[in-house]
Amino acid sequence: MPVDLNNARPLAWDSATLDADTREMLNNLQPNILRAHVREHLSVLFVRFNDVAEGRRFLRDLATTRMKSARQHLEEVRDFNRGDRRGTPYVGMGISKAGYRDLGHSVEDMRRFGDKVFRDGMKRRIAEVNDPAVDQWENTYQREIHAVILIGDADPEPVAELREEIIGKLPQSARLLGEETGQGMRNPDGNGIEHFGYVDGRSQPLFVKDEVDKEPHQHWNPAFPLSNILVADPLAPNPGRHFGSYFVFRKLEQNVRAFKEIERDLADGLGLTGADRDRAGAMLIGRFKDGTPLTLKPKAAGGPVVNDFTFDADTGSKCPFSGHIRKTNPRSFGREVLMARRGQTYGERTDDPWDGSPPEARPSGEVGLLFMAFNASLLSQFEFTQQSWADNPGFQNEGTGHDPVIGQGKREVKVTFPKVWGKPELSPPQHQVEQTITMLGGEYFFMPSLAYLRNL
């Protein structure tokens, strides 16, 4: 029977009763889609092909010799958890609309991709998500990118070796247009953080049973159907059993110094003192630095990062409606919109992001996030989240304002903040905080099935 993408039960991938179609899907699906692969060290290569035969040969060889399947990845995770056995590096491959065309696919072939946003490409969608003009993007992203190659591992050496090997195998007709290097950042508790210093990567949609079983879910169910992330690969030998996912890549530069100045000024303006000053930044993010949700606690709680909560009982007197995590995951609705984020930080720091240094000691650029996310629909997931939620000052209430972290566009609406946690007393209306994240470029890709790649 065909794979049921709408099944509400999480995927028991190693069940003895797993049907043949689902096994075939897992054996031909790229890793890092259903479950995040270890990518503490990451190399991202952007490639352009100029010869159909050579481009196809290169991708076929890479898929055959260096790319493992989602099933192999899941088996490696299981074996590691049982006996500390190391897995193998991750290699992922995405192809843009222009890349498919350069690989010899026809206009009719491209129409088989159901997502108009993918068929347009990111450069033609800047108005929809308030992105900067293309001529303001970094040079790599102004060019026509055909493919993205991701190489990731827990250690830098395997990534460096694979990077050299893959670049060495590029045909002479191809061009390496540019590359990005990502490196995970962690706080003293071992939790992954982003450059503003906050725990990141929580509230992910989960698709496989062993991950869901580890998460408490009395209030918030992290289990999502495969339809949130997978679509039939329209150019694969058997689209009913071979699947892929639409992939967003965006380079986002963070002005850490400016964000820390905003935190300080907001705390001053609200009259917050002592440990309560940390609540200023938490109102912008929706969590304290250690990951404690602001809707649950007035101060950082320490310990494991809590993720089993909703905003249902909070009318905005604890976590403002504009808080980043509340804007991008309201939790009471919009589950079908959530993407599977697989981002990684980039850039070198000379300071410790979690310490109490003044804003002047923080970087004002050249650090940020390589935003990456898998979608079943770029239109109704990534672009909807950015346009209708993050960039919409009227979501979730009139006067909410933009998402203070990733929101883009003119910030004309004035906003208020709770002066005391859990109390109805609000600050006078004030200007929204300035934008501290700048989009430097990116592209939309499709992560095809291994069956497609290996049959090029």
Wavefront OBJ file of the C-alpha trace (Angstrom):
o trace
v 0.000 0.000 0.000
v 1.222 3.603 -0.596
v 3.041 5.368 2.222
v 0.483 7.184 4.383
v 2.012 10.614 4.967
v -0.985 11.738 7.032
v -0.717 8.991 9.635
v -0.826 10.760 13.007
v 1.241 8.054 14.719
v 5.008 8.678 14.776
v 7.017 6.424 12.498
v 8.175 3.209 14.176
v 10.906 2.843 11.592
v 12.479 -0.368 13.000
v 9.223 -2.226 13.596
v 9.148 -5.800 12.299
v 5.711 -5.062 10.834
v 6.850 -2.082 8.771
v 5.327 -2.339 5.304
v 7.435 -2.669 2.156
v 6.540 0.767 0.779
v 7.709 2.541 3.940
v 10.923 0.510 3.950
v 11.513 1.540 0.354
v 10.858 5.163 1.292
v 13.397 5.057 4.151
v 16.002 3.321 1.988
v 15.769 6.099 -0.597
v 15.215 9.161 1.586
v 18.117 11.452 2.422
v 19.175 11.662 6.086
v 18.731 14.807 8.206
v 15.136 15.213 7.023
v 13.167 12.961 9.367
v 15.727 13.240 12.140
v 18.479 15.799 12.589
v 21.962 14.481 11.843
v 24.950 15.513 13.947
v 26.329 18.643 12.262
v 28.511 20.253 14.928
v 30.942 20.897 12.083
v 29.367 21.694 8.732
v 30.553 22.596 5.259
v 28.028 23.930 2.747
v 29.094 23.972 -0.905
v 27.219 25.853 -3.642
v 27.769 24.456 -7.123
v 26.900 25.398 -10.686
v 26.882 22.823 -13.485
v 27.447 23.727 -17.134
v 27.376 20.306 -18.794
v 24.386 17.956 -18.534
v 26.274 14.676 -18.776
v 29.073 15.702 -16.408
v 26.660 17.184 -13.871
v 24.540 14.048 -13.849
v 27.600 11.825 -13.543
v 28.940 13.816 -10.590
v 25.635 13.679 -8.675
v 25.154 9.988 -9.426
v 28.645 9.161 -8.175
v 28.214 11.244 -5.017
v 24.858 9.653 -4.224
v 26.183 6.157 -4.854
v 29.462 6.403 -2.956
v 29.004 9.009 -0.209
v 25.321 9.511 0.616
v 23.618 7.238 3.111
v 19.882 6.757 3.481
v 17.552 7.900 6.231
v 17.257 4.283 7.338
v 21.031 3.908 7.639
v 21.187 7.102 9.672
v 18.453 5.907 12.035
v 20.268 2.587 12.456
v 23.505 4.427 13.269
v 21.734 6.489 15.944
v 20.248 3.345 17.472
v 23.620 1.574 17.486
v 25.334 4.613 19.014
v 22.768 4.783 21.810
v 23.226 1.096 22.539
v 27.003 0.946 22.566
v 28.640 4.281 21.779
v 29.436 3.184 18.235
v 30.256 6.139 16.007
v 28.210 6.865 12.939
v 29.377 8.075 9.549
v 29.490 11.677 8.260
v 26.422 13.237 6.702
v 26.280 14.234 3.046
v 23.114 15.905 1.777
v 22.228 17.175 -1.682
v 19.697 19.752 -2.825
v 18.933 20.901 -6.377
v 17.454 24.274 -7.339
v 14.958 24.988 -10.095
v 17.842 26.223 -12.267
v 19.830 23.122 -11.371
v 17.143 20.758 -12.621
v 16.971 22.727 -15.842
v 20.763 22.528 -16.251
v 20.603 18.767 -15.675
v 18.461 18.482 -18.789
v 14.933 18.469 -17.345
v 12.176 19.989 -19.439
v 9.599 22.645 -18.618
v 7.051 19.823 -18.361
v 9.261 18.070 -15.806
v 9.424 21.213 -13.693
v 5.657 21.570 -13.687
v 5.518 18.284 -11.807
v 6.904 20.054 -8.760
v 3.763 21.236 -7.033
v 5.284 24.158 -5.141
v 5.152 27.421 -7.091
v 7.651 29.033 -4.715
v 10.258 26.416 -5.622
v 9.570 26.902 -9.330
v 10.035 30.665 -8.898
v 13.264 30.524 -6.875
v 14.151 32.758 -3.925
v 15.249 35.767 -5.999
v 11.739 36.166 -7.385
v 10.106 35.978 -3.937
v 11.752 38.869 -2.102
v 8.578 40.988 -2.033
v 6.577 38.207 -0.394
v 8.898 37.954 2.622
v 10.341 41.497 2.735
v 13.853 40.335 1.855
v 16.548 42.832 0.818
v 17.007 43.493 -2.904
v 19.099 40.832 -4.620
v 21.884 43.305 -5.400
v 22.366 43.647 -1.618
v 22.950 39.901 -1.176
v 26.432 38.449 -0.921
v 27.949 37.670 -4.315
v 27.597 33.887 -4.018
v 23.829 34.146 -3.682
v 23.400 36.707 -6.456
v 24.613 34.060 -8.885
v 22.635 31.149 -10.291
v 23.146 28.232 -7.891
v 22.341 24.768 -9.207
v 23.047 22.563 -6.195
v 23.893 22.687 -2.511
v 26.022 19.988 -0.894
v 25.990 19.645 2.890
v 28.789 17.820 4.720
v 28.432 17.391 8.475
v 29.886 15.466 11.389
v 30.608 15.724 15.111
v 34.327 16.251 14.420
v 36.056 18.601 11.970
v 38.461 16.081 10.411
v 35.896 13.906 8.559
v 34.198 17.045 7.239
v 37.493 18.476 5.950
v 38.444 15.178 4.285
v 35.082 14.748 2.574
v 35.046 18.384 1.493
v 38.414 17.992 -0.251
v 37.315 14.746 -1.880
v 34.020 16.142 -3.174
v 35.583 19.358 -4.485
v 38.272 17.278 -6.158
v 35.620 15.271 -8.011
v 33.798 18.291 -9.414
v 33.965 18.121 -13.221
v 35.971 20.813 -14.989
v 32.792 22.216 -16.464
v 31.339 22.853 -12.978
v 32.054 25.789 -10.685
v 32.239 26.032 -6.917
v 30.438 29.347 -6.466
v 31.030 29.644 -2.740
v 30.806 27.868 0.569
v 29.798 28.389 4.171
v 31.243 26.874 7.316
v 29.050 26.176 10.315
v 30.145 25.238 13.812
v 27.861 24.434 16.713
v 27.915 26.602 19.837
v 26.963 25.305 23.284
v 26.507 26.879 26.693
v 28.123 25.447 29.854
v 25.137 23.087 30.305
v 25.824 21.565 26.879
v 22.733 23.002 25.193
v 22.989 24.333 21.653
v 22.737 28.120 21.462
v 22.665 30.858 18.832
v 24.777 34.025 18.789
v 22.447 36.112 20.967
v 23.218 33.523 23.661
v 19.846 31.762 23.868
v 19.203 28.016 23.761
v 18.095 27.152 20.247
v 16.695 24.181 18.368
v 13.786 23.272 20.638
v 10.128 22.847 19.610
v 11.068 20.838 16.543
v 8.391 18.716 14.873
v 9.312 15.080 15.551
v 8.508 12.271 13.146
v 10.046 9.042 14.481
v 8.705 7.159 17.476
v 11.929 6.820 19.459
v 12.384 10.627 19.483
v 8.756 11.304 20.417
v 8.881 8.764 23.262
v 11.747 10.685 24.915
v 9.775 13.960 25.019
v 7.231 14.702 27.764
v 4.017 15.738 26.040
v 1.257 16.264 28.547
v 0.562 19.752 27.172
v 2.354 19.999 23.798
v 2.502 17.025 21.448
v 5.759 17.111 19.418
v 4.661 14.276 17.094
v 3.864 15.371 13.531
v 2.751 13.435 10.456
v 5.178 12.895 7.587
v 2.998 15.194 5.488
v 4.624 18.155 7.297
v 7.947 17.400 5.698
v 7.754 14.897 2.811
v 6.391 15.039 -0.709
v 6.583 12.574 -3.555
v 9.746 13.015 -5.634
v 8.113 13.752 -9.005
v 11.187 12.812 -11.086
v 12.083 9.609 -9.198
v 11.527 6.142 -10.678
v 8.546 5.542 -8.361
v 7.111 8.749 -6.840
v 4.695 6.685 -4.758
v 7.620 5.182 -2.826
v 10.408 7.716 -3.360
v 10.150 10.986 -1.454
v 11.979 14.257 -0.964
v 11.550 17.598 0.780
v 11.701 21.290 -0.103
v 14.726 22.915 1.509
v 15.237 26.543 2.522
v 18.744 27.943 2.899
v 19.224 31.515 4.157
v 22.319 33.216 5.543
v 21.268 35.465 8.417
v 23.820 37.863 9.924
v 23.267 38.772 13.586
v 24.230 42.138 15.058
v 24.830 40.852 18.573
v 26.016 44.202 19.903
v 22.827 45.958 18.804
v 20.622 43.199 20.244
v 22.383 43.406 23.611
v 21.959 47.193 23.600
v 18.238 46.666 22.961
v 18.028 44.225 25.879
v 19.765 46.739 28.149
v 17.627 49.687 27.042
v 14.390 47.701 27.381
v 15.327 46.607 30.904
v 16.125 50.238 31.794
v 12.880 51.500 30.280
v 10.787 48.966 32.217
v 12.637 49.688 35.445
v 13.870 46.095 35.795
v 16.611 45.540 38.348
v 18.879 42.721 39.469
v 18.129 39.252 38.123
v 14.792 40.540 36.776
v 16.686 42.403 34.041
v 17.093 39.093 32.189
v 13.358 39.228 31.541
v 13.882 41.997 28.970
v 15.675 39.670 26.554
v 13.302 36.830 27.403
v 10.358 38.992 26.289
v 11.986 39.361 22.872
v 12.848 35.672 22.508
v 10.087 34.034 24.547
v 12.615 32.040 26.591
v 15.371 32.899 29.010
v 18.925 32.173 27.918
v 18.863 28.718 29.512
v 15.698 27.836 27.573
v 13.136 28.326 30.361
v 9.864 29.423 28.682
v 8.847 32.900 29.847
v 5.198 31.857 29.942
v 6.036 29.360 32.718
v 8.540 31.190 34.938
v 9.478 34.803 35.744
v 13.152 33.828 35.999
v 15.520 31.277 34.504
v 14.970 27.924 36.181
v 18.106 26.013 35.174
v 18.159 22.300 34.472
v 16.782 20.587 31.350
v 15.169 22.777 28.715
v 11.394 22.603 29.162
v 9.384 22.159 25.977
v 6.066 20.719 27.184
v 3.937 23.860 27.406
v 1.404 26.017 25.585
v 0.537 29.721 25.632
v -3.155 29.043 26.222
v -3.356 30.530 29.739
v -1.074 33.484 28.994
v -2.887 36.580 27.730
v 0.419 38.342 27.088
v 1.128 39.389 30.682
v 3.965 36.858 30.870
v 5.251 36.269 27.343
v 4.287 39.063 24.922
v 2.492 37.972 21.756
v 5.488 39.353 19.877
v 7.947 36.969 21.570
v 9.889 35.165 18.848
v 8.914 31.617 19.823
v 5.284 32.670 20.293
v 5.187 34.374 16.898
v 6.658 31.408 15.031
v 4.949 28.594 16.973
v 1.686 29.659 18.651
v 1.215 26.021 19.775
v -2.578 26.249 19.961
v -2.983 26.303 16.167
v -0.971 26.251 12.969
v 0.750 22.910 13.569
v 0.612 22.142 9.857
v 2.803 25.211 9.221
v 5.783 24.145 11.337
v 8.995 23.306 9.475
v 11.809 20.972 10.509
v 14.661 23.399 11.207
v 18.238 22.185 10.789
v 20.190 25.438 11.122
v 23.761 25.989 12.244
v 25.676 28.998 13.560
v 28.594 30.506 11.663
v 31.376 32.963 12.482
v 34.193 33.172 15.027
v 33.722 34.717 18.470
v 36.406 36.024 20.828
v 33.878 36.427 23.676
v 31.649 33.935 25.499
v 28.061 34.433 24.286
v 26.575 33.428 27.655
v 28.616 35.645 29.958
v 27.707 39.086 31.322
v 29.991 41.189 29.150
v 28.650 44.628 28.113
v 27.205 45.145 24.611
v 30.369 46.934 23.503
v 32.284 43.643 23.832
v 29.950 41.849 21.397
v 30.344 41.439 17.611
v 28.286 43.705 15.377
v 28.533 41.458 12.305
v 30.225 38.510 10.552
v 28.429 36.032 12.823
v 24.990 34.564 12.485
v 22.847 31.632 11.498
v 22.831 29.419 8.436
v 19.073 28.958 8.480
v 18.039 25.625 6.997
v 14.611 24.023 7.094
v 12.738 21.180 5.410
v 9.166 21.749 4.193
v 6.407 19.895 2.410
v 5.362 23.296 1.019
v 7.530 26.403 0.847
v 4.422 28.474 0.200
v 2.339 27.324 3.157
v 5.164 26.697 5.603
v 8.300 28.838 5.322
v 6.840 31.787 3.409
v 3.581 31.706 5.353
v 5.459 31.774 8.674
v 7.653 34.674 7.553
v 4.958 36.710 5.817
v 1.806 36.059 7.830
v 3.335 35.616 11.266
v 6.841 37.088 11.687
v 6.393 40.109 9.375
v 2.735 40.750 10.262
v 2.341 43.379 13.035
v -1.308 42.319 13.491
v -0.530 38.681 14.330
v -1.692 37.522 16.851
v -3.413 40.727 18.019
v -3.574 44.284 16.740
v -0.511 46.048 18.082
v 1.549 42.899 18.468
v 4.256 44.159 16.134
v 6.846 42.257 14.142
v 8.766 39.262 15.394
v 11.623 41.136 17.142
v 14.156 38.536 15.996
v 13.407 37.519 12.398
v 10.699 40.011 11.433
v 11.473 42.116 8.343
v 9.863 45.277 6.983
v 8.799 48.677 8.300
v 8.071 48.646 12.034
v 5.475 51.400 12.327
v 3.169 49.851 14.948
v 3.919 50.816 18.550
v 4.012 48.008 21.115
v 3.794 47.455 24.868
v 5.543 45.094 27.281
v 4.415 43.752 30.673
v 6.198 45.674 33.421
v 5.645 42.934 36.012
v 5.520 39.249 35.104
v 1.952 37.926 35.231
v 0.383 41.322 35.994
v -1.808 43.363 33.608
v 0.311 46.515 34.055
v 1.842 47.387 30.671
v 4.466 49.862 29.556
v 3.387 52.933 27.567
v 3.277 52.246 23.789
v 6.769 52.476 22.357
v 8.591 51.975 19.099
v 9.399 48.407 18.170
v 12.979 47.278 18.567
v 15.218 47.734 15.551
v 15.933 44.837 13.220
v 19.190 43.120 14.259
v 19.229 40.246 11.759
v 20.050 40.828 8.092
v 19.363 38.304 5.356
v 22.505 38.060 3.178
v 21.195 35.650 0.556
v 19.939 32.139 -0.014
v 18.029 29.819 -2.293
v 15.214 27.269 -2.411
v 16.145 23.671 -3.205
v 14.505 20.269 -3.461
v 16.208 17.415 -1.614
v 15.467 14.561 -4.019
v 15.322 10.873 -3.240
v 18.453 8.760 -3.523
v 16.544 6.744 -6.124
v 16.429 9.830 -8.373
v 20.099 10.705 -7.829
v 21.351 7.176 -8.340
v 19.432 6.833 -11.580
v 20.712 9.989 -13.245
l 1 2 3 4 5 6 7 8 9 10 11 12 13 14 15 16 17 18 19 20 21 22 23 24 25 26 27 28 29 30 31 32 33 34 35 36 37 38 39 40 41 42 43 44 45 46 47 48 49 50 51 52 53 54 55 56 57 58 59 60 61 62 63 64 65 66 67 68 69 70 71 72 73 74 75 76 77 78 79 80 81 82 83 84 85 86 87 88 89 90 91 92 93 94 95 96 97 98 99 100 101 102 103 104 105 106 107 108 109 110 111 112 113 114 115 116 117 118 119 120 121 122 123 124 125 126 127 128 129 130 131 132 133 134 135 136 137 138 139 140 141 142 143 144 145 146 147 148 149 150 151 152 153 154 155 156 157 158 159 160 161 162 163 164 165 166 167 168 169 170 171 172 173 174 175 176 177 178 179 180 181 182 183 184 185 186 187 188 189 190 191 192 193 194 195 196 197 198 199 200 201 202 203 204 205 206 207 208 209 210 211 212 213 214 215 216 217 218 219 220 221 222 223 224 225 226 227 228 229 230 231 232 233 234 235 236 237 238 239 240 241 242 243 244 245 246 247 248 249 250 251 252 253 254 255 256 257 258 259 260 261 262 263 264 265 266 267 268 269 270 271 272 273 274 275 276 277 278 279 280 281 282 283 284 285 286 287 288 289 290 291 292 293 294 295 296 297 298 299 300 301 302 303 304 305 306 307 308 309 310 311 312 313 314 315 316 317 318 319 320 321 322 323 324 325 326 327 328 329 330 331 332 333 334 335 336 337 338 339 340 341 342 343 344 345 346 347 348 349 350 351 352 353 354 355 356 357 358 359 360 361 362 363 364 365 366 367 368 369 370 371 372 373 374 375 376 377 378 379 380 381 382 383 384 385 386 387 388 389 390 391 392 393 394 395 396 397 398 399 400 401 402 403 404 405 406 407 408 409 410 411 412 413 414 415 416 417 418 419 420 421 422 423 424 425 426 427 428 429 430 431 432 433 434 435 436 437 438 439 440 441 442 443 444 445 446 447 448 449 450 451 452 453 454 455 456
